């Protein structure tokens, strides 16, 4: 087909293929069907943060339902912005947006620090606006966030959320008489078992929906045994537009903003990686301009989200995997998923249904869900080069430092409040340590010794040159003994061992 015919076909809307794979348009029914699959894939992930943060803030089921509806609503708007795009905002790639786990631990720390949910909203607004301003410069500082840093941070995110899953499994309320009962933990274990069994099912669709289906089945089991109450689901509006600042105006605390800014840097890094990854999967060009547009959409959505009672927005990695599995590359499919999220966000009754799910059920699913986050970080760390460098100590010290406030929640109680707000979050602690140690060992090399520490020696087998020079051709080790080429055992000088005694 020559150029004129191609142009004519394009004008007639027949036979013309889109210039980019992601611009492919499917029938409306197919778009919403595939879009709904994207929603189901990320639904468990998007409702978990408001559940955790709402519980930490001491909210009742109605308020938590409002938070869930708000997160769905804003996630839908952010997804539409990212996929459809406007000048300077939106990567125009099939990326689903929503509240990620990256900031959950930090937000819980802000709530427990006395600032309440208003301080969380204020820190999200301020940190996101700063993130929006530094987006043009982020391509220059992204080199300070290599896999050794991002992998450490993602691993820590999953690990710091495990106490949340354990608390849920025990019942969620440590003052309740049945807290930690065999019934609660048994329900959590049953839910976790269902997740694992469904993950083993041959059907890819069921396997991908294992978390959501397990929560549904776990709730039905709880209903049979009288361990759940849906009586309050009907209390409140069925359809409602999210009320701006429903929990009061945001407050701005310096320590909370600094702590949240670390989360924003991690979010920018994760979204950059997701944009590059989905670009490779789709087979389309992704340049710095497109990454910048995607990051600006992230930050604008995050800055606006507290207006509607939601939190920081970022791309969902599990949906990037779904694009690869299904082979459906159209960004408009994901836009349809965004429309579905907006509709769900206008139904607070749905949020109240989710809020009524028994906490042990959430705990059983949470063990796998949060463990998956940690496993993703470990997978990233497995790609790090540990030979002849200090990356092992960067990972070790950072994860260890991040676990301190998790293992000992009162560790920073005697420190100034601003310090405690930043470092009481395991994610913030690990991120700060990983960034600083990466700079110290991998960027500021002045003073690095040729004889590196024991941590480096431990990453690679080391044999002294003197030992090699003493060997002859044909020498070999058999059963712990040195054998020469004639099959005779060669005695090993033990004088060094004798001198040690």
Secondary structure, DSSP 8 states (H G I E B T S, - for coil): --HHHHHHHHHHTSS---SSGGG----HHHHHHHHHHHHHHHHHHHHHHHHHHHHHTT--HHHHHHHHHHHHHHHHHHHHHHHH-BTTB---SS--EEE-GGGHHHHHHHIIIIIHHHHHHHHHHHHHHHHHHHHHHHHHHGGGS-HHHHHHHHHHHHHHTHHHHHHHHHTS-TTSTTTT-HHHHHHHHHHHHHHHHHHHSS-HHHHHTHHHHHHHHHHHHHHHTT----TTTTSS-SS----TTTT------HHHHHHHHHHHHHHHHHHHHHHHHHHHHHT----HHHHHHHHHHHHHHHHHHGGGT---EEE-HHHHHHHHHH----HHHHHHHHHHHHHHHT-HHHHHHHHTS-HHHHHHHHHHHHHHHHHHHHHHHTTS--TTSSHHHHHHHHHHHHHHHHH-TTTTTTS-HHHHHHHSSHHHHHHHHHHHHHIIIII--TT--SS--HHHHTTS----HHHHHT--TT-EEETTEEE-TTS-B-----HHHHHH-
